[in-house]
Amino acid sequence: MTALIDRPTLPSPASVLVCRNCLAEYPLGPQHACLECWGPLEIGYDPAALARVTTADVEAGPHSLWRYAGLLPVGQDPATRVDSGTGMTPLIRADRLAEELGFTAPVWVKDDSANPTHSFKDRVVSVAITAARELGFTRIACASTGNLANSVAAHAARIGMPSIVFVPADLEPAKITQTAIYGGTLVGIEGSYDDVNRLCSELGETDEFEDTGFVNVNVRPYYAEGSKTLGYEVAEQLGWRLPEQYVAPMASGSMLTKIHKAFKELTGAGLVAETPWTVFGAQSAGCSPIATAFSAGVDDVVPVRPTGIAKSLNIGNPADGPYALDAVRTTGGAMASVDDDEIREGIRLLARTTGVFAETAGGVTVAVLKKLVEQGAIDTTKETVVYNTGDGLKTVDAVSDGARPTAVIKPTLKGMREAGLL
Amino acid sequence: MTALIDRPTLPSPASVLVCRNCLAEYPLGPQHACLECWGPLEIGYDPAALARVTTADVEAGPHSLWRYAGLLPVGQDPATRVDSGTGMTPLIRADRLAEELGFTAPVWVKDDSANPTHSFKDRVVSVAITAARELGFTRIACASTGNLANSVAAHAARIGMPSIVFVPADLEPAKITQTAIYGGTLVGIEGSYDDVNRLCSELGETDEFEDTGFVNVNVRPYYAEGSKTLGYEVAEQLGWRLPEQYVAPMASGSMLTKIHKAFKELTGAGLVAETPWTVFGAQSAGCSPIATAFSAGVDDVVPVRPTGIAKSLNIGNPADGPYALDAVRTTGGAMASVDDDEIREGIRLLARTTGVFAETAGGVTVAVLKKLVEQGAIDTTKETVVYNTGDGLKTVDAVSDGARPTAVIKPTLKGMREAGLL
């Protein structure tokens, strides 16, 4: 399980695993924690290798996230990729949303519900399962709040690899069905996501799971890099330039930081002009440890027991919380949280102004955008990208009470008249 | 409401409305029935205009169905298009499905659940709403079994056009919510789809609906052309050639015939080599008027009262039934129908072999593919495309009983052992 990634024909730009805490370095492989300080490891790249990537290279690639293979740790050889068609999701100009919120600059919605299993998790899984196969794992696993479960089970089915997926047993029914349908093993856990995650860490140490790649545990450094493509794509779709502001939801906090990393890499590699950007983070009031630390002006992220309808964001002990705080603070951004009613209203606001039906996490992000405007914390004269990370069909029950037919009538003109529709 | 489509800069290849029954011709406009024989009208094209389209033109276009504007009745001028990012959905090589069914030739799944509202209806709506706006309508409407409702409401929200959508009141809850969420008017009808459709025809004659484009009534000739892109895309994705066989689900029967029309146009315009293809049609046993006529060897499609879980296919009086029969018979194909248990098994078969989670309509198509193989009615040595037209998240309840967690346990290694997972 320690085979290095070493493709003879096409070199990976990844050079090392580096501790985000103490900067200790390790060779590439299935390791996620620093042996010195237990800090999280992430992929380090050879800057010269990244600088060799050109926009023409990217544009000549497939219409999926693998067009950015030159900026990812794996998948340089197309034959090694698990390509489910993930990525290159629409960047939608949301003029009616902008107008309603009082923006004078363009607002864009990056709609990741368009991915194969309808969440941004297809990005991290595409990279993680490609890495896992390269690293010699023969089974794939994850701890999940739902969307990751859907994606891992689907990708495993696609390539015929056994999967075992762990979720809190009280997940939304649609997410349970959408995982079980692919025929892998699905284990419901009587507990929170944090309990699920802890169990997976323990299982990773057992002999029985030696051949199993946990995408967000022992393969996590590779996995997390998949989120960078959310940043690359926005830049490419804007014509190879950066937006001035972006708003992203936070669960572990990883995704927000990886978009930030992507923007830094793009400027470092000379793929876009070095223009400033500001980062904004969104949480649900039922689980806002990172936003709470931001408001309090402290570095410590105090774990919470999550509640509320935004289950895909319900990580009470967010691994990347400190790094998300850092990205937001160093760019002069802000964080906010919204309650369940605001989340529902955020879903409706996005749907009726853009035609995009978001899951609760997207409702969080749009509602936080609205709140940041009301607080004067975000600049409405700056071009802004809002990340929708999942599909409304996954959390239908959250809004079904407030999204009913205008009227139910008999199939006659008389019925129409009685309902005041004619 | 009779304004012709007339773009000064970019000509449309559409030249006429032609009756599919008696071949009478009418000028382009919002008319759907022949004044001579009441047969359905469809768009006729100038063959010379179609022949001017090149593969390079198409490939230089956007990554959406509008890349085929040169073969569509509207949208030649990009500024006139309603582009929701519909189309260019994945064509997935399904080797594990092929193997399980005993195919020696490639089997492909054209996965239209990847469209913005997760069904092929986004294709017909993109074209219909573009046409409706061009024709001067200021409100958009439809009769729907659910997927069309989702798509019409979402597209209307995207461009800020009022919408009024009519559906049977007993639809799947997800489809009700996914329509109502966009904020348009949604009317539930106590009756079948055929009742809904009849009411919409009556409403189209009222003064109050004069400014309303019913996408599948008075705008139907334009609407139906959107389905042709399901044929164009498969040909382009195969490297500009036709598959030898395709299997499509049938509700009204329109989509199946439009793929057939697309293949004829592509060969006529010289965009692909003229190779033979065979057409196969799939219905649910709960609503199989077209397949029943096929089996009986008759031309008359006798209306039925639909039952069964494949609600999106539940059109008991299918307008394009005779034309679907003709496409299948003239190409030497076949039709079959499958019951609800077979449909559920079709969904599971597709999911576990390809990672694609289909709605019940996709389950119908895959189950019919399996049945056709068992009957020896389809050639397993020929390259075959299977159309998945919608997303499993829309009909979760149909399979949720059979797609549960393998086990529900406490978050401990002991729990894993007791469940036999460690």
Interface residues (C-beta under 8 A of the other chain):
Chain A: H63 S84 G85 M88 P90 I92 R96 D111 A114 P116 T117 H118 A154 H155 A156 A157 R158 G160 I164 V167 A169 P173 A174 I176 T177 Q178 A180 I181 Y182 G183 T185 L186 V187 G188 I189 E190 G191 D195 V196 R198 L199 E202 L203 T206 E208 I347 R348 A351 R352 T353 T354 G355 V356 F357 D391 G392 L393 K394 V396 V399 S400 A403 R404 P405 T406 A407 V408 I409 K410 P411 T412 L413 M416 A419 L421 L422
Chain B: H63 S84 G85 M88 P90 I92 R96 D111 A114 P116 T117 H118 A154 H155 A156 A157 R158 G160 I164 V167 A169 P173 A174 I176 T177 Q178 A180 I181 Y182 G183 T185 L186 V187 G188 I189 E190 G191 D195 V196 R198 L199 E202 L203 T206 E208 I347 R348 A351 R352 T353 T354 G355 V356 F357 D391 G392 L393 K394 V396 V399 S400 A403 R404 P405 T406 A407 V408 I409 K410 P411 T412 L413 M416 A419 L421 L422
